[in-house]
């Protein structure tokens, strides 16, 4: 099994409604996003998937979030734009773009150097 990981960044503001603490107020982060994909086969050039393609797909999605108030992005109109929910959102947007034989296994969204959340599908 082969695994690849890419990392990108975006900046955005958000507030966690109903949190009952400082994070209920509007604040911002420089979010770090990590995607982990895996597959069993390599193509004729020795690649499972091109890093360039992964970065392009993720970049297109992050462009929708970058320098925005995430609470105003339609995807988060019914739920808080927490790191957990952002990770799930990115997972669901990227997965269909992947070629056959390559699957997204995990998305991490970091709010700081030492605080992040991951989403991976339920394997049950």
N, C-alpha and C positions, 0 to 999 in steps of 0.2 A: 504494500500500500504506500502510495506517495502522498505527501502533504505539502501544500504551499500556504504561505501566509503573506498578506499585504497589510500595510498600515497607511492610513490617511488621516487627515485632520479637518475639522470644520469648527467655526465659531458661531455660537447662537445664544440667545437668551431664553429663559423659561421660568415658570413658577409652578410649584406643585400644590395645586389647590387641595385644601383639606389636610395638609401636612401638619399644621399647628406648630410651626417652628420657623426659623429663619428662611428656609427654602420655600416657604409659601409666598415670600416676597419675590418680585422680579429680580433675577440675577443671571449672570452669564458664565459660560465655560468655553474653553478651547477643548472641544471633545476630540479624543483620539479614538479611531475606529480600527479594529483589526478583524479581518476576514480569514478564516481557515477553511480551505477546500481540500478534498482528497479524491483519489482515483487509483485504479489498479494498473492502468495502461499508459504508455507514452506513445506519442505520434512518431512519425519517421524522423523528425528532427530531435527526438529525445525529450520532448516537452509533454507534460500532462495537460497544461493549459498555459497560454502566454500571460505573463504578469501584466503586460500592456493591456490586454483585454479586461482583466479583472479590475485594474486601476481605472480604466475608462468607464466601465459600468458603474463602479462605486462612485466615481467622480460625478457622473450624471445625476445620481440620486442625491449625493451630498450637496450638489449645487442648489437643489430645492430647499435645503435646510440651512445652508451657510448664510450667516449674518441675518437670520430671521428670528422672530419671536416664535418659538416652536408651538406655543399654545394657539397661535393663529394659523398654523399649517393645517389644512383640512384633515390630514391623517391623525391629528391629535385633537380633533374637535370634541371627541367623546371620552378621551382618556388623558391622563397627565403624560407629558413628554418626559417621563423618567428615563434614566439610562436603560433600564430593563425594557421599557416599551419601545425606545428608539432601536435597541438591538433587534427586537422581534420584527419591527417594521423593516429594517434594512435586510434582515434575513429573508423576509417574504418578497421583497422587491428584487433581490439579487438571484435567488434560487432559480426562477424560471429562465434566466438568461444563460445559465451554464449548459455546456454541451453534454450530450449523452456520455455517461461514464465518469462524470465529474460531479461531485455533490458538495454543497456547502455544509460543513459540519458545525460551525460555531461562528458567532459574531460577538465581539467584545466592544463595549462602548465605555470609555474612560472619561470621567469628569475631571480627574486630577491624576497626578503620578501614583497615588495610592488608593484610589477609589474607582472601581469599575464594575460593570455588570455584564454577564454573558447571556446569550440565548442560543440554545440548541434544541432541535425538535425532540419531542418525547419519543424514545425508542421502544416504548411498550407496545 
